[in-house]
Amino acid sequence: MKFYLISVLCLIFVNTIFAADEVSYTGTWSASQYFNGDLPDIDLQNNTLRQFLRVSIPGEEIRFHFSNLYGKEELELKSVHVAKSGGQGTGKILVDTDTEITFNGKSAVTIPAYSEVISDTLPFAISTFDELAITIYYGKIPEDFTGHAGSRTRSFIELGNAVSKETFTDEHSFVRWYTIAAIDVVDNEKKYEALLCYGDSITDGRGSTNDKQNRWPDVLAEKLQSNPATQHIAVLNGGIGATTLYGESTPKSPTGLGRFEKDVAEQTNVKYMIVLYGVNDILFNGIDAKTLINAYKELIKKAHAIGITIYGSPILPFKTQADYTEEKNEVKETVNAWIKNTPASEGGFDAVIDLASVVADPNDEMVFNPDLCDNDGLHPNYLGHNAMGNVADLSLFMDKEDTEQANVDKKINKKVIVKCKAVKKY
Ligand SMILES: *[C@@H]1O[C@H](CO)[C@@H](O)[C@H](O)[C@H]1NC(C)=O
């Protein structure tokens, strides 16, 4: 109750500030957060973690979102730096770009339990597809750690405070992300809009190449940037491995419906989304077609309610996956027919982006093409990711409609966190 009152006061305060300074942002990178039980072999407490990511749109000024969403205790970041990467898969930064990230002017920030913070906005110029290193010197950490296991990029730990060290060795390294949730660029001219790719491990990049940034959403981002008419589209990754669209949403495995507010609505300036969900619902949860279709309808309604254009893909083929049955395949075919044939006026997607046909075996469309598959009948390999990332018709992202009111509402919401120095509790 107390927290609620405080946040209302902040909102009023912030509303006034917002009208005066009118800062607009668009997301350039994101990773959806969940409870990450798998901690590094060496304690993060009092040590320094360096993590790498690739942004999708450029900017002159940027800000960072850090997450302790599932922590039952507070998380202390004692010092946080950003720099340009010194090489894919290395622990190296370009030292002349090493810059401190601050929080209300301070080096350290304590993120309360179940909360996230946004940093100050810094002058730090980034170009399209720059790879950045974010280096965090941790103080106290909670037992339940928040992060994103499917980083597909290598992260590195050095003992003590090493935030400005040029090269981290790979003695303590692993392919996971912790704490880093999103990056926004200042977009006062409202040049940009974000496209969020929403789904499970396939969207998260399983089967792509570590450190090569070749998940299907990355390939799509490159395609969008190669065309002047779609260079205003940022691509955010909203994939979480081993998740379903429908069902019980838990911190370890939040569902597509359950995490919509956090991972779609509250991302910065999302105008489009592409949904590739459902294979885990069918293969591992035994969902029926009607329930899954209703879940899609609910997701579509949620997106439309906040002015997001939502595209859907049919579920990819899985006949050679170990849990395949004919019944499950029939559910998939029923759902895919609904996805492909239901217009938005009847509760369907705004358009279909068919990521399935392109990875189907030419001899049997129920089978994942073995040449494009990561050996499990279910996930694309890097060639499959490449094929999927090249499917979309770019004209789907050229219609710059006026969704300003929805965007303004979202920005005010975000601003609460910054100006009140605090936090949003979930
Ligand atoms: C981290 O540093 C604090 C303050 O110096 C100390 O109390 C704590 O025991 C240290 N934790 C570890 C795991 O070394």
The ligand as a Tripos MOL2 file, in Angstrom:
@<TRIPOS>MOLECULE
LIG
   14    14     1     0     0
SMALL
NO_CHARGES

@<TRIPOS>ATOM
      1 C1         31.9370   -8.5810   -0.1450 C.3       1 LIG1
      2 O1         32.3820   -7.4000    0.4550 O.3       1 LIG1
      3 C2         31.6900   -7.0690    1.6450 C.3       1 LIG1
      4 C3         32.1630   -5.6780    2.0940 C.3       1 LIG1
      5 O2         33.5670   -5.5920    2.0840 O.3       1 LIG1
      6 C4         31.9510   -8.1480    2.6900 C.3       1 LIG1
      7 O3         31.2300   -7.8630    3.8830 O.3       1 LIG1
      8 C5         31.4560   -9.4830    2.1170 C.3       1 LIG1
      9 O4         31.7630  -10.5360    3.0130 O.3       1 LIG1
     10 C6         32.1110   -9.7620    0.7680 C.3       1 LIG1
     11 N1         31.5150  -10.9450    0.2030 N.am      1 LIG1
     12 C7         32.2300  -11.9110   -0.3640 C.2       1 LIG1
     13 C8         31.4630  -13.0870   -0.8910 C.3       1 LIG1
     14 O5         33.4310  -11.8740   -0.4500 O.2       1 LIG1
@<TRIPOS>BOND
     1     1     2 1
     2     1    10 1
     3     2     3 1
     4     3     4 1
     5     3     6 1
     6     4     5 1
     7     6     7 1
     8     6     8 1
     9     8     9 1
    10     8    10 1
    11    10    11 1
    12    11    12 1
    13    12    13 1
    14    12    14 2
@<TRIPOS>SUBSTRUCTURE
     1 LIG1         1 GROUP 0 **** ****
